[in-house]
Amino acid sequence: MKVLTIIARLLLGLVFAVFGSNAFLHFLPMPPMSGHSGEFIGAMYATGYLYAVAFCQVVGGLLLIVGRFVPLGLTFLGPVVVNILLYHIFMDRSGLPMALVVCVFFLFLVWRYGNAFVGLVQDRKPAGS
């Protein structure tokens, strides 16, 4: 299980580090988009929001690759993974299989590092209450 965790961590980290850095360096050609998906990505680019998302992808991906602060990296990537999945469900179904693979890797890593997130789902009163 440890080897599978390392493989999932490295693959997911590479995916996000590479595709996130592409927003800044433009080394992978992007096909023209049309319709609602093109409008969505165009709006993200025009407002600069795309760079904020890409920054989260790069930071989260690098933290997964390095293997230090993996829960922090997963925290950076969580909202991005949700948005990737929803984008491919509602706007561009052609990328849905890859989005599902990314979700499976992400959920597997959250499960493996679950002890770091257990405090988020505990119903406890704050200290001193």
C-alpha positions in Angstrom: 0.0 0.0 0.0 2.9 2.3 0.7 4.2 1.9 -2.9 0.8 2.6 -4.3 0.6 5.8 -2.2 3.9 7.0 -3.5 2.9 6.2 -7.1 -0.4 8.0 -6.7 1.3 11.0 -5.0 3.9 11.4 -7.7 1.5 10.9 -10.6 -1.0 13.4 -9.2 1.8 15.8 -8.3 3.3 15.7 -11.8 -0.1 16.2 -13.4 -0.8 19.3 -11.4 2.7 20.7 -11.5 3.0 20.3 -15.3 -0.5 21.5 -16.3 -0.5 24.3 -13.7 2.9 25.6 -14.9 1.6 25.5 -18.5 -0.6 28.5 -17.6 2.5 30.5 -17.0 5.0 29.1 -19.5 2.7 28.0 -22.4 4.8 25.0 -23.4 1.8 22.8 -24.2 -0.5 24.0 -27.0 -4.1 24.5 -26.1 -6.8 23.8 -28.7 -9.3 26.6 -29.3 -12.4 26.3 -27.2 -15.9 27.3 -28.2 -19.3 27.5 -26.5 -19.8 27.7 -22.8 -16.4 26.1 -22.0 -14.6 28.6 -24.1 -16.5 31.5 -22.4 -15.6 30.0 -19.0 -11.9 29.6 -19.6 -11.8 33.0 -21.4 -13.4 34.7 -18.4 -10.9 33.0 -16.1 -8.0 34.2 -18.3 -9.4 37.7 -18.8 -9.8 38.3 -15.0 -6.5 36.7 -14.0 -8.4 34.0 -12.0 -6.7 31.3 -14.2 -3.3 32.3 -12.7 -4.6 31.9 -9.1 -5.9 28.4 -9.9 -2.6 27.6 -11.7 -0.6 28.8 -8.7 -2.6 26.4 -6.5 -2.0 23.6 -8.9 1.7 24.2 -9.0 2.2 24.6 -5.3 -0.1 21.6 -4.5 1.6 19.4 -7.1 5.1 20.3 -6.0 4.2 19.5 -2.4 3.0 16.1 -3.5 6.1 15.4 -5.5 8.5 16.5 -2.7 6.5 14.4 -0.2 6.6 17.0 2.5 3.4 18.6 3.8 1.3 16.3 1.6 -1.9 17.2 3.5 -1.2 20.9 2.7 -0.7 20.0 -0.9 -4.0 18.1 -1.0 -5.7 21.1 0.7 -4.5 23.3 -2.2 -5.6 20.8 -4.8 -9.0 19.9 -3.3 -11.0 22.8 -4.7 -9.2 22.5 -8.0 -10.1 18.8 -8.3 -13.8 19.6 -7.5 -13.8 22.3 -10.2 -12.1 20.1 -12.7 -14.7 17.4 -12.2 -17.6 19.8 -12.3 -16.2 21.5 -15.5 -16.0 18.2 -17.3 -19.5 17.1 -16.1 -21.3 20.3 -17.1 -19.2 21.8 -19.9 -16.8 19.4 -21.7 -17.5 15.7 -21.3 -14.6 14.7 -23.5 -12.2 15.1 -20.6 -14.4 13.3 -18.0 -12.5 10.0 -18.0 -9.2 11.8 -17.1 -11.1 14.0 -14.5 -12.4 10.8 -12.9 -8.9 9.3 -12.7 -7.6 12.5 -11.1 -10.5 12.3 -8.6 -9.7 8.6 -7.8 -6.1 9.4 -7.1 -7.0 12.5 -5.0 -9.6 10.6 -2.9 -7.1 7.7 -2.4 -4.5 10.1 -1.1 -7.0 11.8 1.1 -7.9 8.4 2.5 -4.2 7.5 3.0 -3.5 10.8 4.8 -6.9 10.9 6.5 -5.4 11.3 10.0 -4.4 14.8 9.0 -8.0 15.7 8.1 -9.9 13.9 10.9 -10.2 17.1 12.9 -12.3 18.7 10.1 -15.0 16.1 10.6 -15.2 15.9 14.4 -18.2 17.5 16.0 -16.5 19.1 19.0 -17.1 22.3 21.0 -14.3 24.8 21.1 -12.1 24.8 24.1 -13.4 26.9 27.0 -17.0 26.6 26.0 
